[in-house]
Amino acid sequence: MIEMQSHESEERSFGEFRRKVREAEVLSAAMQRLLEAIRFNGRLSVIVQNGQVLKSGYEEGYFRQSEAGVAARLQ
């Protein structure tokens, strides 16, 4: 049950991440906290001209595996 809630929370967080990228809201402290929460390790791109965000996007490097699962594989 707790694992299901955690998965749903991750899904909501990732959905919020994608919305922020689409809306060009990537230059905020809230976005940084969101990236840490979903353990995103990809690349964000932002194109700014004359103080306006023209385009933003990301290359996925998002992993859902728990750190325990990764550690077990390495052993």
PLY file of the C-alpha trace (Angstrom):
ply
format ascii 1.0
element vertex 75
property float x
property float y
property float z
element edge 74
property int vertex1
property int vertex2
end_header
0.00 0.00 0.00
2.79 2.43 0.93
4.69 1.47 -2.24
1.56 2.25 -4.31
1.26 5.70 -2.68
4.94 6.35 -3.31
4.54 5.41 -6.99
1.52 7.69 -7.33
3.44 10.51 -5.67
6.34 10.02 -8.10
3.92 10.04 -11.03
2.39 13.32 -9.87
5.83 14.85 -9.32
7.02 13.81 -12.77
3.81 15.17 -14.31
4.43 18.48 -12.54
8.03 18.43 -13.82
6.85 17.98 -17.41
4.30 20.80 -17.00
6.97 23.17 -15.69
9.21 22.37 -18.66
6.35 22.94 -21.12
5.46 26.23 -19.43
9.14 27.29 -19.28
9.13 27.45 -15.48
12.52 25.76 -15.17
14.46 28.60 -13.54
12.97 28.46 -10.06
13.82 27.08 -6.65
10.61 25.04 -6.79
11.87 23.34 -9.93
15.15 22.47 -8.23
13.29 20.88 -5.31
11.09 18.98 -7.76
14.12 17.66 -9.66
15.64 16.45 -6.40
12.36 14.83 -5.35
12.06 12.79 -8.55
15.81 12.08 -8.66
16.09 13.46 -12.18
19.57 13.16 -13.61
18.98 14.15 -17.22
19.65 17.43 -18.99
17.49 20.55 -19.00
17.82 23.05 -21.83
16.61 26.64 -21.69
16.89 29.21 -24.49
16.59 32.80 -23.30
16.54 35.88 -25.53
16.07 39.44 -24.29
15.07 38.18 -20.86
12.31 35.93 -22.23
12.40 32.13 -22.12
11.87 31.12 -25.74
12.12 27.38 -25.38
12.78 24.75 -22.74
13.11 21.01 -22.89
14.75 18.00 -21.34
16.56 14.82 -22.23
15.45 12.00 -20.02
17.83 10.48 -17.58
15.13 9.64 -15.07
15.55 6.44 -13.09
12.94 5.05 -10.72
15.08 2.30 -9.24
15.62 2.56 -5.55
19.15 3.10 -4.35
18.97 -0.25 -2.54
18.24 -2.02 -5.83
21.19 -0.35 -7.51
23.50 -1.20 -4.59
22.40 -4.84 -4.73
23.29 -5.03 -8.43
26.74 -3.59 -7.84
27.63 -6.26 -5.28
0 1
1 2
2 3
3 4
4 5
5 6
6 7
7 8
8 9
9 10
10 11
11 12
12 13
13 14
14 15
15 16
16 17
17 18
18 19
19 20
20 21
21 22
22 23
23 24
24 25
25 26
26 27
27 28
28 29
29 30
30 31
31 32
32 33
33 34
34 35
35 36
36 37
37 38
38 39
39 40
40 41
41 42
42 43
43 44
44 45
45 46
46 47
47 48
48 49
49 50
50 51
51 52
52 53
53 54
54 55
55 56
56 57
57 58
58 59
59 60
60 61
61 62
62 63
63 64
64 65
65 66
66 67
67 68
68 69
69 70
70 71
71 72
72 73
73 74
